[in-house]
């Protein structure tokens, strides 16, 4: 893995930093827009506490059908469709930002931690197809087809996506920080 190149290694380091900042800022902005659009989808008193995330992780057709029924009664299904369609733009941004984050952190590491960061910078890009498949399946369900296997496959895609996001956004940076703390303790 030592010779493995990171996905954006062909871009100069200073431009990588700029790209990371741009992609991260646009991702955060778009996340705020998606949050705002999705607020009416949150109906906790009827078991839909997390809006579109409930439909990303329905697990069973009964749960997917229940969510869809609640949204139909409240007239917000079209908002779910709009939010999901806008998510197709978001899914092209946040994985690139996370990949660049892992790449930049890996450049400051050696050995296993550097290899792990480079590998994660590639693997996190799988969020793009996972999220795209998830969105297509959600649109099918919002169109009224909540039968199996749509909810189950949607859940699988979402779990894969969220796992990769967690590893690259929380797990790897935490490991880097932990490694840095261990090194500083050895010098004390």
Contact map, one row per residue, 1 for C-alpha under 8 A:
11110000000000000000000000000000000000000000000000000000000000000000000000000000000000000000000000000000000000000010000000000000000000000000000000000000000000000000000000000000000000000000
11110000000000000000000000000000000000000000000000000000000000000000000000000000000000000000000000000000000000100010000000000000000000000000000000000000000000000000000000000000000000000000
11111000000000000000000000000000000000000000000000000000000000000000000000000000000000000000000000000000000000000000000000000000000000000000000000000000000000000000000000000000000000000000
11111100000000000000000000000000000000000000000000000000000000000000000000000000000000000000000000000000000000000010010000000000000000000000000000000000000000000000000000000000000000000000
00111110100000000000000000000000000000000000000000000000000000000000000000000000000000000000000000000000000000000000010000000000000000000000000000000000000000000000000000000000000000000000
00011111100000000000000000000000000000000000000000000000000000000000000000000000000000000000000000000010000000000000011011000000000000000000000000000000000000000000000000000000000000000000
00001111110000000000000000000000000000000000000000000000000000000000000000000000000000000000000000100000000000000000000011000000000000000000000000000000000000000000000000000000000000000000
00000111111000010000000000000000000000000000000000000000000000000000000000000000000000000000000000010000000000000000000000000000000000000000000000000000000000000000000000000000000000000000
00001111111100000000000000000000000000000000000000000000000000000000000000000000000000000000000000000000000000000000000000000000000000000000000000000000000000000000000000000000000000000000
00000011111100000000000000000000000000000000000000000000000000000000000000000000000000000000000000000000000000000000000000000000000000000000000000000000000000000000000000000000000000000000
00000001111110110000000000000000000000000000000000000000000000000000000000000000000000000000000000000000000000000000000000000000000000000000000000000000000000000000000000000000000000000000
00000000111111110000000000000000000000000000000000000000000000000000000000000000000000000000000000000000000000000000000000000000000000000000000000000000000000000000000000000000000000000000
00000000001111111000000000000000000000000000000000000000000000000000000000000000000000000000000000000000000000000000000000000000000000000000000000000000000000000000000000000000000000000000
00000000000111111100000000000000000000000000000000000000000000000000000000000000000000000000000000000000000000000000000000000000000000000000000000000000000000000000000000000000000000000000
00000000001111111110000000000000000000000000000000000000000000000000000000000000000000000000000000000000000000000000000000000000000000000000000000000000000000000000000000000000000000000000
00000001001111111111000000000000000000000000000000000000000000000000000000000000000000000000000000010000000000000000000000000000000000000000000000000000000000000000000000000000000000000000
00000000000011111111100000000000000000000000000000000000000000000000000000000000000000000000000000000000000000000000000000000000000000000000000000000000000000000000000000000000000000000000
00000000000001111111110000000000000000000000000000000000000000000000000000000000000000000000000000000000000000000000000000000000000000000000000000000000000000000000000000000000000000000000
00000000000000111111111000000000000000000000000000000000000000000000000000000000000000000000000010000000000000000000000000000000000000000000000000000000000000000000000000000000000000000000
00000000000000011111111100000000000000000000000000000000000000000000000000000000000000000000000110011000000000000000000000000000000000000000000000000000000000000000000000000000000000000000
00000000000000001111111110000000000000000000000000000000000000000000000000000000000000000000000010000000000000000000000000000000000000000000000000000000000000000000000000000000000000000000
00000000000000000111111111000000000000000000000000000000000000000000000000000000000000000000000000000000000000000000000000000000000000000000000000000000000000000000000000000000000000000000
00000000000000000011111111100000000000000000000000000000000000000000000000000000000000000000110110000000000000000000000000000000000000000000000000000000000000000000000000000000000000000000
00000000000000000001111111110000000000000000000000000000000000000000000000000000000000000000110010000000000000000000000000000000000000000000000000000000000000000000000000000000000000000000
00000000000000000000111111111000000000000000000000000000000000000000000000000000000000000000000000000000000000000000000000000000000000000000000000000000000000000000000000000000000000000000
00000000000000000000011111111100000000000000000000000000000000000000000000000000000000000000100000000000000000000000000000000000000000000000000000000000000000000000000000000000000000000000
00000000000000000000001111111110000000000000000000000000000000000000000000000000000000000100110010000000000000000000000000000000000000000000000000000000000000000000000000000000000000000000
00000000000000000000000111111111000000000000000000000000000000000000000000000000000000000000000000000000000000000000000000000000000000000000000000000000000000000000000000000000000000000000
00000000000000000000000011111111100000000000000000000000000000000000000000000000000000000000000000000000000000000000000000000000000000000000000000000000000000000000000000000000000000000000
00000000000000000000000001111111110000000000000000000000000000000000000000000000000000000100000000000000000000000000000000000000000000000000000000000000000000000000000000000000000000000000
00000000000000000000000000111111111000000000000000000000000000000000000000000000000000000100000000000000000000000000000000000000000000000000000000000000000000000000000000000000000000000000
00000000000000000000000000011111111100000000000000000000000000000000000000000000000000000000000000000000000000000000000000000000000000000000000000000000000000000000000000000000000000000000
00000000000000000000000000001111111110000000000000000000000000000000000000000000000000000000000000000000000000000000000000000000000000000000000000000000000000000000000000000000000000000000
00000000000000000000000000000111111111000000000000000000000000000000000000000000001001100000000000000000000000000000000000000000000000000000000000000000000000000000000000000000000000000000
00000000000000000000000000000011111111100000000000000000000000000000000000000000000000000000000000000000000000000000000000000000000000000000000000000000000000000000000000000000000000000000
00000000000000000000000000000001111111100000000000000000000000000000000000000000000000000000000000000000000000000000000000000000000000000000000000000000000000000000000000000000000000000000
00000000000000000000000000000000111111110000000000000000000000000000000000000010001000000000000000000000000000000000000000000000000000000000000000000000000000000000000000000000000000000000
00000000000000000000000000000000011111111100000000110000000000000000000000000011001000000000000000000000000000000000000000000000000000000000000000000000000000000000000000000000000000000000
00000000000000000000000000000000001111111100000000100000000000000000000000000000000000000000000000000000000000000000000000000000000000000000000000000000000000000000000000000000000000000000
00000000000000000000000000000000000011111110000000100000000000000000000000010010000000000000000000000000000000000000000000000000000000000000000000000000000000000000000000000000000000000000
00000000000000000000000000000000000001111110000101110000000000000000001000010011000000000000000000000000000000000000000000000000000000000000000000000000000000000000000000000000000000000000
00000000000000000000000000000000000001111111000111110000000000000000000000000000000000000000000000000000000000000000000000000000000000000000000000000000000000000000000000000000000000000000
00000000000000000000000000000000000000011111111110100000000000000000000000000000000000000000000000000000000000000000000000000000000000000000000000000000000000000000000000000000000000000000
00000000000000000000000000000000000000000111111111000000000000000000000000000000000000000000000000000000000000000000000000000000000000000000000000000000000000000000000000000000000000000000
00000000000000000000000000000000000000000011111110000000000000000000000000000000000000000000000000000000000000000000000000000000000000000000000000000000000000000000000000000000000000000000
00000000000000000000000000000000000000000011111100000000000000000000010000000000000000000000000000000000000000000000000000000000000000000000000000000000000000000000000000000000000000000000
00000000000000000000000000000000000000000011111110000000000000000010000000000000000000000000000000000000000000000000000000000000000000000000000000000000000000000000000000000000000000000000
00000000000000000000000000000000000000001111111111100100000000000010010000000000000000000000000000000000000000000000000000000000000000000000000000000000000000000000000000000000000000000000
00000000000000000000000000000000000000000111101111100100000000000000000000000000000000000000000000000000000000000000000000000000000000000000000000000000000000000000000000000000000000000000
00000000000000000000000000000000000000001101000111111100000000000000000000000000000000000000000000000000000000000000000000000000000000000000000000000000000000000000000000000000000000000000
00000000000000000000000000000000000001111110000111111110000000000000000000000000000000000000000000000000000000000000000000000000000000000000000000000000000000000000000000000000000000000000
00000000000000000000000000000000000001001100000001111111000000000000000000000001000000000000000000000000000000000000000000000000000000000000000000000000000000000000000000000000000000000000
00000000000000000000000000000000000000000000000001111111100000000000000000000000000000000000000000000000000000000000000000000000000000000000000000000000000000000000000000000000000000000000
00000000000000000000000000000000000000000000000111111111110000000010000000000000000000000000000000000000000000000000000000000000000000000000000000000000000000000000000000000000000000000000
00000000000000000000000000000000000000000000000000111111110000010010000000000000000000000000000000000000000000000000000000000000000000000100000000000000000000000000000000000000000000000000
00000000000000000000000000000000000000000000000000011111110000000000000000000000000000000000000000000000000000000000000000000000000001000100000000000000011001000000000000000000000000000000
00000000000000000000000000000000000000000000000000001111111000000000000000000000000000000000000000000000000000000000000000000000000000000000000000000010011001100000000000000000000000000000
00000000000000000000000000000000000000000000000000000111111110110000000000000000000000000000000000000000000000000000000000000000000000000000000000000011011000000000000000000000000000000000
00000000000000000000000000000000000000000000000000000000111110110000000000000000000000000000000000000000000000000000000000000000000000000000000000000011011000000000000000000000000000000000
00000000000000000000000000000000000000000000000000000000011111110000000000000000000000000000000000000000000000000000000000000000000000000000000000010011000000000000000000000000000000000000
00000000000000000000000000000000000000000000000000000000011111111000000000000000000000000000000000000000000000000000000000000000000000000000000001111111000000000000000000000000000000000000
00000000000000000000000000000000000000000000000000000000000111111100000000000000000000000000000000000000000000000000000000000000000000000000000001000000000000000000000000000000000000000000
00000000000000000000000000000000000000000000000000000000011111111110000000000000000000000000000000000000000000000000000000000000000000000000000000000000000000000000000000000000000000000000
00000000000000000000000000000000000000000000000000000010011111111111000000000000000000000000000000000000000000000000000000000000000000000000100001000010000000000000000000000000000000000000
00000000000000000000000000000000000000000000000000000000000011111111100000000000000000000000000000000000000000000000000000000000000000000000000001000000000000000000000000000000000000000000
00000000000000000000000000000000000000000000000000000000000001111111110000000000000000000000000000000000000000000000000000000000000000000000000000000000000000000000000000000000000000000000
00000000000000000000000000000000000000000000001100000110000000111111111000000000000000000000000000000000000000000000000000000000000000000000000000000000000000000000000000000000000000000000
00000000000000000000000000000000000000000000000000000000000000011111111100001000000000000000000000000000000000000000000000000000000000000000110100000000000000000000000000000000000000000000
00000000000000000000000000000000000000000000000000000000000000001111111110000000000000000000000000000000000000000000000000000000000000000000000000000000000000000000000000000000000000000000
00000000000000000000000000000000000000000000010100000000000000000111111111000000000000000000000000000000000000000000000000000000000000000000000000000000000000000000000000000000000000000000
00000000000000000000000000000000000000001000000000000000000000000011111111111000000000000000000000000000000000000000000000000000000000000000000000000000000000000000000000000000000000000000
00000000000000000000000000000000000000000000000000000000000000000001111111111000000000000000000000000000000000000000000000000000000000000000000000000000000000000000000000000000000000000000
00000000000000000000000000000000000000000000000000000000000000000000111111100000000000000000000000000000000000000000000000000000000000000000000000000000000000000000000000000000000000000000
00000000000000000000000000000000000000000000000000000000000000000000011111110000000000000000000000000000000000000000000000000000000000000000000000000000000000000000000000000000000000000000
00000000000000000000000000000000000000000000000000000000000000000000001111111100000000000000000000000000000000000000000000000000000000000000000000000000000000000000000000000000000000000000
00000000000000000000000000000000000000011000000000000000000000000000001101111111000000000000000000000000000000000000000000000000000000000000000000000000000000000000000000000000000000000000
00000000000000000000000000000000000000000000000000000000000000000001001100111111100000000000000000000000000000000000000000000000000000000000010000000000000000000000000000000000000000000000
00000000000000000000000000000000000000000000000000000000000000000000000000111111110000000000000000000000000000000000000000000000000000000000000000000000000000000000000000000000000000000000
00000000000000000000000000000000000011011000000000000000000000000000000000011111111000000000000000000000000000000000000000000000000000000000000000000000000000000000000000000000000000000000
00000000000000000000000000000000000001001000000000010000000000000000000000011111111100000000000000000000000000000000000000000000000000000000010000000000000000000000000000000000000000000000
00000000000000000000000000000000000000000000000000000000000000000000000000001111111110000000000000000000000000000000000000000000000000000010010000000000000000000000000000000000000000000000
00000000000000000000000000000000000000000000000000000000000000000000000000000111111111000000000000000000000000000000000000000000000000000000000000000000000000000000000000000000000000000000
00000000000000000000000000000000010011000000000000000000000000000000000000000011111111100000000000000000000000000000000000000000000000000000000000000000000000000000000000000000000000000000
00000000000000000000000000000000000000000000000000000000000000000000000000000001111111110000000000000000000000000000000000000000000000100110000000000000000000000000000000000000000000000000
00000000000000000000000000000000000000000000000000000000000000000000000000000000111111111000000000000000000000000000000000000000000000100000000000000000000000000000000000000000000000000000
00000000000000000000000000000000010000000000000000000000000000000000000000000000011111111100000000000000000000000000000000000000000000000000000000000000000000000000000000000000000000000000
00000000000000000000000000000000010000000000000000000000000000000000000000000000001111111110000000000000000000000000000000000000000000100000000000000000000000000000000000000000000000000000
00000000000000000000000000000000000000000000000000000000000000000000000000000000000111111111000000000000000000000000000000000000000100100000000000000000000000000000000000000000000000000000
00000000000000000000000000000000000000000000000000000000000000000000000000000000000011111111100000000000000000000000000000000000000000000000000000000000000000000000000000000000000000000000
00000000000000000000000000100110000000000000000000000000000000000000000000000000000001111111110000000000000000000000000000000000000000000000000000000000000000000000000000000000000000000000
00000000000000000000000000000000000000000000000000000000000000000000000000000000000000111111111000000000000000000000000000000011001100000000000000000000000000000000000000000000000000000000
00000000000000000000000000000000000000000000000000000000000000000000000000000000000000011111111100000000000000000000000000000001000000000000000000000000000000000000000000000000000000000000
00000000000000000000001101100000000000000000000000000000000000000000000000000000000000001111111110000000000000000000000000000000000000000000000000000000000000000000000000000000000000000000
00000000000000000000001100100000000000000000000000000000000000000000000000000000000000000111111111000000000000000000000000000000000000000000000000000000000000000000000000000000000000000000
00000000000000000000000000000000000000000000000000000000000000000000000000000000000000000011111111100000000000000000000000011111000000000000000000000000000000000000000000000000000000000000
00000000000000000001001000000000000000000000000000000000000000000000000000000000000000000001111111110000000000000000000000001000000000000000000000000000000000000000000000000000000000000000
00000000000000000011101100100000000000000000000000000000000000000000000000000000000000000000111111111000000000000000000000000000000000000000000000000000000000000000000000000000000000000000
00000000000000000000000000000000000000000000000000000000000000000000000000000000000000000000011111111100000000000000000010010000000000000000000000000000000000000000100110000000000000000000
00000010000000000000000000000000000000000000000000000000000000000000000000000000000000000000001111111110000000000000000111011000000000000000000000000000000000000000000100000000000000000000
00000001000000010001000000000000000000000000000000000000000000000000000000000000000000000000000111111111000000000000000010000000000000000000000000000000000000000000000000000000000000000000
00000000000000000001000000000000000000000000000000000000000000000000000000000000000000000000000011111111100000000000000010000000000000000000000000000000000000000000000100000000000000000000
00000000000000000000000000000000000000000000000000000000000000000000000000000000000000000000000001111111110000000000110110000000000000000000000000000000000000000000000100011000000000000000
00000100000000000000000000000000000000000000000000000000000000000000000000000000000000000000000000111111111000000000110010000000000000000000000000000000000000000000000000000000000000000000
00000000000000000000000000000000000000000000000000000000000000000000000000000000000000000000000000011111111100000000000000000000000000000000000000000000000000000000000000000000000000000000
00000000000000000000000000000000000000000000000000000000000000000000000000000000000000000000000000001111111110000100100000000000000000000000000000000000000000000000000000001001000000000000
00000000000000000000000000000000000000000000000000000000000000000000000000000000000000000000000000000111111111001111110000000000000000000000000000000000000000000000000000000000000000000000
00000000000000000000000000000000000000000000000000000000000000000000000000000000000000000000000000000011111111000100000000000000000000000000000000000000000000000000000000000000000000000000
00000000000000000000000000000000000000000000000000000000000000000000000000000000000000000000000000000001111111000100000000000000000000000000000000000000000000000000000000000000000000000000
00000000000000000000000000000000000000000000000000000000000000000000000000000000000000000000000000000000111111101100000000000000000000000000000000000000000000000000000000000001000000000000
00000000000000000000000000000000000000000000000000000000000000000000000000000000000000000000000000000000011111111110000000000000000000000000000000000000000000000000000000000000000000000000
01000000000000000000000000000000000000000000000000000000000000000000000000000000000000000000000000000000000011111110000000000000000000000000000000000000000000000000000000000000000000000000
00000000000000000000000000000000000000000000000000000000000000000000000000000000000000000000000000000000000001111111000000000000000000000000000000000000000000000000000000000000000000000000
00000000000000000000000000000000000000000000000000000000000000000000000000000000000000000000000000000000010011111111100000000000000000000000000000000000000000000000000000000001000000000000
00000000000000000000000000000000000000000000000000000000000000000000000000000000000000000000000000000000111111111111110000000000000000000000000000000000000000000000000000000000000000000000
11010000000000000000000000000000000000000000000000000000000000000000000000000000000000000000000000000000010001111111111000000000000000000000000000000000000000000000000000000000000000000000
00000000000000000000000000000000000000000000000000000000000000000000000000000000000000000000000000000000010000011111111100000000000000000000000000000000000000000000000000000000000000000000
00000000000000000000000000000000000000000000000000000000000000000000000000000000000000000000000000000110110000001111111110000000000000000000000000000000000000000000000000010000000000000000
00011100000000000000000000000000000000000000000000000000000000000000000000000000000000000000000000000110010000000111111111000000000000000000000000000000000000000000000000000000000000000000
00000100000000000000000000000000000000000000000000000000000000000000000000000000000000000000000000000000000000000011111111100000000000000000000000000000000000000000000000000000000000000000
00000000000000000000000000000000000000000000000000000000000000000000000000000000000000000000000000100100000000000001111111110000000000000000000000000000000000000000001100000000000000000000
00000110000000000000000000000000000000000000000000000000000000000000000000000000000000000000000001111110000000000000111111111000000000000000000000000000000000000000000100000000000000000000
00000110000000000000000000000000000000000000000000000000000000000000000000000000000000000000000000100000000000000000011111111100000000000000000000000000000000000000000000000000000000000000
00000000000000000000000000000000000000000000000000000000000000000000000000000000000000000000000000000000000000000000001111111100000000000000000000000000000000000001000000000000000000000000
00000000000000000000000000000000000000000000000000000000000000000000000000000000000000000000001001100000000000000000000111111110000000000000000000000000000000000001100100000000000000000000
00000000000000000000000000000000000000000000000000000000000000000000000000000000000000000000001100100000000000000000000011111111000000000000000000000000000000000000000000000000000000000000
00000000000000000000000000000000000000000000000000000000000000000000000000000000000000000000001000000000000000000000000001111111110000000000000000000000000000001000000000000000000000000000
00000000000000000000000000000000000000000000000000000000000000000000000000000000000000000010001000000000000000000000000000011111111000000000000000000000000000011001100000000000000000000000
00000000000000000000000000000000000000000000000000000000000000000000000000000000000000000011001000000000000000000000000000001111111100000000000000000000000000000000000000000000000000000000
00000000000000000000000000000000000000000000000000000000000000000000000000000000000000000000000000000000000000000000000000000111111110000000000000000000000000000000000000000000000000000000
00000000000000000000000000000000000000000000000000000000000000000000000000000000000000000000000000000000000000000000000000000111111111000000000000000000000011011000000000000000000000000000
00000000000000000000000000000000000000000000000000000000000000000000000000000000000000000010000000000000000000000000000000000011111111100000000000000000000011001000000000000000000000000000
00000000000000000000000000000000000000000000000000000000000000000000000000000000000000010010000000000000000000000000000000000001111111110000000000000000000000000000000000000000000000000000
00000000000000000000000000000000000000000000000000000000000000000000000000000000000000000000000000000000000000000000000000000000111111111000000000000000010010000000000000000000000000000000
00000000000000000000000000000000000000000000000000000001000000000000000000000000000000000000000000000000000000000000000000000000011111111100000000000000111011000000000000000000000000000000
00000000000000000000000000000000000000000000000000000000000000000000000000000000000110110000000000000000000000000000000000000000001111111110000000000000000000000000000000000000000000000000
00000000000000000000000000000000000000000000000000000000000000000000000000000000000000000000000000000000000000000000000000000000000111111111000000000000000000000000000000000000000000000000
00000000000000000000000000000000000000000000000000000000000000000000000000000000000000000000000000000000000000000000000000000000000011111111100000000110110000000000000000000000000000000000
00000000000000000000000000000000000000000000000000000011000000000000000000000000000100000000000000000000000000000000000000000000000001111111110000000100010000000000000000000000000000000000
00000000000000000000000000000000000000000000000000000000000000000000000000000000100100000000000000000000000000000000000000000000000000111111111000000000000000000000000000000000000000000000
00000000000000000000000000000000000000000000000000000000000000000000000000000000000000000000000000000000000000000000000000000000000000011111111111000100000000000000000000000000000000000000
00000000000000000000000000000000000000000000000000000000000000010001000000000000000000000000000000000000000000000000000000000000000000001111111111100110000000000000000000000000000000000000
00000000000000000000000000000000000000000000000000000000000000000001000000001001100000000000000000000000000000000000000000000000000000000111111111000000000000000000000000000000000000000000
00000000000000000000000000000000000000000000000000000000000000000000000000000000000000000000000000000000000000000000000000000000000000000011111110000000000000000000000000000000000000000000
00000000000000000000000000000000000000000000000000000000000000000001000000000000000000000000000000000000000000000000000000000000000000000001111111000000000000000000000000000000000000000000
00000000000000000000000000000000000000000000000000000000000000000000000000000000000000000000000000000000000000000000000000000000000000000001111111100100000000000000000000000000000000000000
00000000000000000000000000000000000000000000000000000000000011011000000000000000000000000000000000000000000000000000000000000000000000000001110111110110000000000000000000000000000000000000
00000000000000000000000000000000000000000000000000000000000010000000000000000000000000000000000000000000000000000000000000000000000000000000100011111110000000000000000000000000000000000000
00000000000000000000000000000000000000000000000000000000000110000000000000000000000000000000000000000000000000000000000000000000000000000000000001111111000000000000000000000000000000000000
00000000000000000000000000000000000000000000000000000000000010000000000000000000000000000000000000000000000000000000000000000000000000000000000000111111100000000000000000000000000000000000
00000000000000000000000000000000000000000000000000000000000010000000000000000000000000000000000000000000000000000000000000000000000000001101100011111111110000000000000000000000000000000000
00000000000000000000000000000000000000000000000000000000111110010000000000000000000000000000000000000000000000000000000000000000000000001000100001111111111000000000000000000000000000000000
00000000000000000000000000000000000000000000000000000000011110000000000000000000000000000000000000000000000000000000000000000000000000000000000000011111111100000000000000000000000000000000
00000000000000000000000000000000000000000000000000000000000000000000000000000000000000000000000000000000000000000000000000000000000001001000000000001111111110000000000000000000000000000000
00000000000000000000000000000000000000000000000000000001111000000000000000000000000000000000000000000000000000000000000000000000000011001100000000000111111111000000000000000000000000000000
00000000000000000000000000000000000000000000000000000001111000000000000000000000000000000000000000000000000000000000000000000000000001000000000000000011111111100000000000000000000000000000
00000000000000000000000000000000000000000000000000000000000000000000000000000000000000000000000000000000000000000000000000000000000000000000000000000001111111110000000000000000000000000000
00000000000000000000000000000000000000000000000000000000000000000000000000000000000000000000000000000000000000000000000000000000011011000000000000000000111111111000000000000000000000000000
00000000000000000000000000000000000000000000000000000001100000000000000000000000000000000000000000000000000000000000000000000000011001000000000000000000011111111100000000000000000000000000
00000000000000000000000000000000000000000000000000000000100000000000000000000000000000000000000000000000000000000000000000000000000000000000000000000000001111111110000000000000000000000000
00000000000000000000000000000000000000000000000000000000000000000000000000000000000000000000000000000000000000000000000000000010010000000000000000000000000111111111000000000000000000000000
00000000000000000000000000000000000000000000000000000000000000000000000000000000000000000000000000000000000000000000000000000110011000000000000000000000000011111111100000000000000000000000
00000000000000000000000000000000000000000000000000000000000000000000000000000000000000000000000000000000000000000000000000000000000000000000000000000000000001111111110000000000000000000000
00000000000000000000000000000000000000000000000000000000000000000000000000000000000000000000000000000000000000000000000000000000000000000000000000000000000000111111111000000000000000000000
00000000000000000000000000000000000000000000000000000000000000000000000000000000000000000000000000000000000000000000000000110010000000000000000000000000000000011111111100000000000000000000
00000000000000000000000000000000000000000000000000000000000000000000000000000000000000000000000001000000000000000000000000010010000000000000000000000000000000001111111111000000000000000000
00000000000000000000000000000000000000000000000000000000000000000000000000000000000000000000000000000000000000000000000000000000000000000000000000000000000000000111111111100000000000000000
00000000000000000000000000000000000000000000000000000000000000000000000000000000000000000000000000000000000000000000000100000000000000000000000000000000000000000011111111110000000000000000
00000000000000000000000000000000000000000000000000000000000000000000000000000000000000000000000001101100000000000000000110010000000000000000000000000000000000000001111111111000000000000000
00000000000000000000000000000000000000000000000000000000000000000000000000000000000000000000000001000000000000000000000000000000000000000000000000000000000000000000111111111000000000000000
00000000000000000000000000000000000000000000000000000000000000000000000000000000000000000000000000000000000000000000000000000000000000000000000000000000000000000000111111111100000000000000
00000000000000000000000000000000000000000000000000000000000000000000000000000000000000000000000000000000000000000000000000000000000000000000000000000000000000000000011111111110000000000000
00000000000000000000000000000000000000000000000000000000000000000000000000000000000000000000000000000100000000000000100000000000000000000000000000000000000000000000001111111111000000000000
00000000000000000000000000000000000000000000000000000000000000000000000000000000000000000000000000000100100000000000000000000000000000000000000000000000000000000000000111111111100000000000
00000000000000000000000000000000000000000000000000000000000000000000000000000000000000000000000000000000000000000000000000000000000000000000000000000000000000000000000001111111110000000000
00000000000000000000000000000000000000000000000000000000000000000000000000000000000000000000000000000000000000000000000000000000000000000000000000000000000000000000000000111111111000000000
00000000000000000000000000000000000000000000000000000000000000000000000000000000000000000000000000000000100010001000000000000000000000000000000000000000000000000000000000011111111100000000
00000000000000000000000000000000000000000000000000000000000000000000000000000000000000000000000000000000000000000000000000000000000000000000000000000000000000000000000000001111111110000000
00000000000000000000000000000000000000000000000000000000000000000000000000000000000000000000000000000000000000000000000000000000000000000000000000000000000000000000000000000111111111000000
00000000000000000000000000000000000000000000000000000000000000000000000000000000000000000000000000000000000000000000000000000000000000000000000000000000000000000000000000000011111111100000
00000000000000000000000000000000000000000000000000000000000000000000000000000000000000000000000000000000000000000000000000000000000000000000000000000000000000000000000000000001111111110000
00000000000000000000000000000000000000000000000000000000000000000000000000000000000000000000000000000000000000000000000000000000000000000000000000000000000000000000000000000000111111111000
00000000000000000000000000000000000000000000000000000000000000000000000000000000000000000000000000000000000000000000000000000000000000000000000000000000000000000000000000000000011111111100
00000000000000000000000000000000000000000000000000000000000000000000000000000000000000000000000000000000000000000000000000000000000000000000000000000000000000000000000000000000001111111110
00000000000000000000000000000000000000000000000000000000000000000000000000000000000000000000000000000000000000000000000000000000000000000000000000000000000000000000000000000000000111111111
00000000000000000000000000000000000000000000000000000000000000000000000000000000000000000000000000000000000000000000000000000000000000000000000000000000000000000000000000000000000011111111
00000000000000000000000000000000000000000000000000000000000000000000000000000000000000000000000000000000000000000000000000000000000000000000000000000000000000000000000000000000000001111111
00000000000000000000000000000000000000000000000000000000000000000000000000000000000000000000000000000000000000000000000000000000000000000000000000000000000000000000000000000000000000111111
00000000000000000000000000000000000000000000000000000000000000000000000000000000000000000000000000000000000000000000000000000000000000000000000000000000000000000000000000000000000000011111
